[in-house]
Amino acid sequence: MNIGEAARASGVTAKMIRHYESIGLVKEARRSDAGYRVYGEHDVRVLQFIHRGRALGFSLEQIRSLLALWEDKGRASADVRALAQSHIEELNHKIAEMEAMRRTLETLAASCHGDARSDCPILDDLAAH
Protein backbone atom coordinates (compact mmCIF):
# COMPACT_ATOMS: atom_id res chain seq x y z
CA MET A 1 0.00 0.00 0.00
CA ASN A 2 1.09 3.59 -0.51
CA ILE A 3 1.61 6.17 2.24
CA GLY A 4 -1.97 7.48 2.02
CA GLU A 5 -3.40 3.99 2.42
CA ALA A 6 -1.01 3.24 5.29
CA ALA A 7 -2.03 6.51 6.93
CA ARG A 8 -5.74 5.66 6.68
CA ALA A 9 -5.19 2.10 7.93
CA SER A 10 -3.05 3.17 10.89
CA GLY A 11 -4.60 6.47 11.96
CA VAL A 12 -1.22 8.20 11.55
CA THR A 13 -1.01 11.05 9.05
CA ALA A 14 1.29 10.73 6.07
CA LYS A 15 3.25 13.71 7.38
CA MET A 16 3.84 11.96 10.71
CA ILE A 17 4.79 8.73 8.98
CA ARG A 18 7.50 10.61 7.09
CA HIS A 19 8.56 12.29 10.36
CA TYR A 20 8.78 8.95 12.19
CA GLU A 21 10.92 7.62 9.34
CA SER A 22 13.18 10.70 9.44
CA ILE A 23 13.87 10.29 13.18
CA GLY A 24 14.34 6.54 12.89
CA LEU A 25 11.30 5.58 14.96
CA VAL A 26 10.17 3.37 12.08
CA LYS A 27 12.34 1.90 9.38
CA GLU A 28 12.33 3.61 6.03
CA ALA A 29 9.67 2.19 3.75
CA ARG A 30 10.56 0.13 0.77
CA ARG A 31 10.34 2.06 -2.48
CA SER A 32 8.58 1.15 -5.70
CA ASP A 33 10.41 1.39 -9.02
CA ALA A 34 8.87 4.85 -9.36
CA GLY A 35 10.27 5.86 -5.97
CA TYR A 36 7.01 5.80 -4.00
CA ARG A 37 6.94 4.45 -0.46
CA VAL A 38 5.42 0.98 -0.16
CA TYR A 39 4.03 -0.33 3.15
CA GLY A 40 3.04 -3.79 4.23
CA GLU A 41 0.79 -5.11 6.98
CA HIS A 42 3.62 -5.22 9.52
CA ASP A 43 4.43 -1.58 8.81
CA VAL A 44 0.80 -0.66 9.45
CA ARG A 45 0.78 -2.63 12.73
CA VAL A 46 3.88 -0.71 13.85
CA LEU A 47 2.21 2.58 12.95
CA GLN A 48 -0.95 1.54 14.82
CA PHE A 49 1.22 0.68 17.83
CA ILE A 50 2.78 4.15 17.71
CA HIS A 51 -0.62 5.79 17.27
CA ARG A 52 -2.01 4.01 20.33
CA GLY A 53 1.11 4.82 22.35
CA ARG A 54 0.79 8.51 21.47
CA ALA A 55 -2.93 8.40 22.39
CA LEU A 56 -1.86 7.12 25.82
CA GLY A 57 0.57 10.01 26.16
CA PHE A 58 3.84 8.14 25.78
CA SER A 59 6.74 10.25 24.49
CA LEU A 60 8.45 9.28 21.26
CA GLU A 61 11.44 7.98 23.23
CA GLN A 62 9.17 5.87 25.43
CA ILE A 63 7.48 4.53 22.31
CA ARG A 64 10.90 3.75 20.85
CA SER A 65 11.60 1.66 23.98
CA LEU A 66 8.17 0.02 23.85
CA LEU A 67 8.65 -0.86 20.18
CA ALA A 68 11.98 -2.48 20.99
CA LEU A 69 10.35 -4.47 23.78
CA TRP A 70 7.41 -5.43 21.54
CA GLU A 71 9.73 -6.71 18.85
CA ASP A 72 11.94 -8.58 21.36
CA LYS A 73 10.15 -11.88 21.93
CA GLY A 74 12.62 -12.68 24.73
CA ARG A 75 11.70 -9.57 26.73
CA ALA A 76 10.59 -9.68 30.32
CA SER A 77 7.12 -8.28 30.88
CA ALA A 78 8.55 -6.63 34.01
CA ASP A 79 10.46 -4.26 31.73
CA VAL A 80 7.26 -3.26 29.95
CA ARG A 81 5.43 -2.83 33.23
CA ALA A 82 8.23 -0.67 34.66
CA LEU A 83 8.03 1.65 31.68
CA ALA A 84 4.24 1.87 32.03
CA GLN A 85 4.50 2.52 35.78
CA SER A 86 6.98 5.31 35.15
CA HIS A 87 4.58 6.87 32.65
CA ILE A 88 1.72 6.60 35.15
CA GLU A 89 3.82 8.53 37.67
CA GLU A 90 4.48 11.23 35.06
CA LEU A 91 0.76 11.43 34.28
CA ASN A 92 -0.12 11.71 37.96
CA HIS A 93 2.34 14.61 38.31
CA LYS A 94 0.86 16.37 35.28
CA ILE A 95 -2.67 15.80 36.58
CA ALA A 96 -1.74 17.33 39.94
CA GLU A 97 -0.25 20.36 38.15
CA MET A 98 -3.36 20.78 36.03
CA GLU A 99 -5.65 20.47 39.05
CA ALA A 100 -3.66 23.22 40.76
CA MET A 101 -4.00 25.39 37.65
CA ARG A 102 -7.75 24.78 37.60
CA ARG A 103 -8.12 25.71 41.27
CA THR A 104 -6.16 28.94 40.73
CA LEU A 105 -8.23 29.86 37.68
CA GLU A 106 -11.47 29.05 39.49
CA THR A 107 -10.45 31.37 42.33
CA LEU A 108 -9.47 34.13 39.92
CA ALA A 109 -12.65 33.74 37.86
CA ALA A 110 -14.78 33.85 41.01
CA SER A 111 -13.11 37.10 42.06
CA CYS A 112 -13.77 38.74 38.68
CA HIS A 113 -16.86 40.91 38.54
CA GLY A 114 -17.50 39.96 34.93
CA ASP A 115 -19.20 43.24 34.16
CA ALA A 116 -18.38 46.45 32.29
CA ARG A 117 -15.67 47.49 34.79
CA SER A 118 -12.13 47.55 33.42
CA ASP A 119 -10.40 46.22 36.55
CA CYS A 120 -9.82 42.49 36.32
CA PRO A 121 -8.19 40.28 38.97
CA ILE A 122 -7.38 37.67 36.33
CA LEU A 123 -5.29 40.12 34.30
CA ASP A 124 -3.80 41.58 37.48
CA ASP A 125 -2.64 38.11 38.54
CA LEU A 126 -1.13 37.37 35.14
CA ALA A 127 0.71 40.69 35.16
CA ALA A 128 2.01 40.16 38.70
CA HIS A 129 3.79 36.89 37.92
Buried (B, 14 or more C-beta within 10 A) or exposed (E): BEBEEBBEBBBBBBEBBBBBBEEEBBEEBEEEEEEEBBBEEEBBEBBBBBBBBBEEEBEBEBBBBBBEBBEEEEEEEEBBEEBBEEBEEBEEEEEEEEEEEEEEEEEBEEEBEEEEEEEBBBEEBEEEE
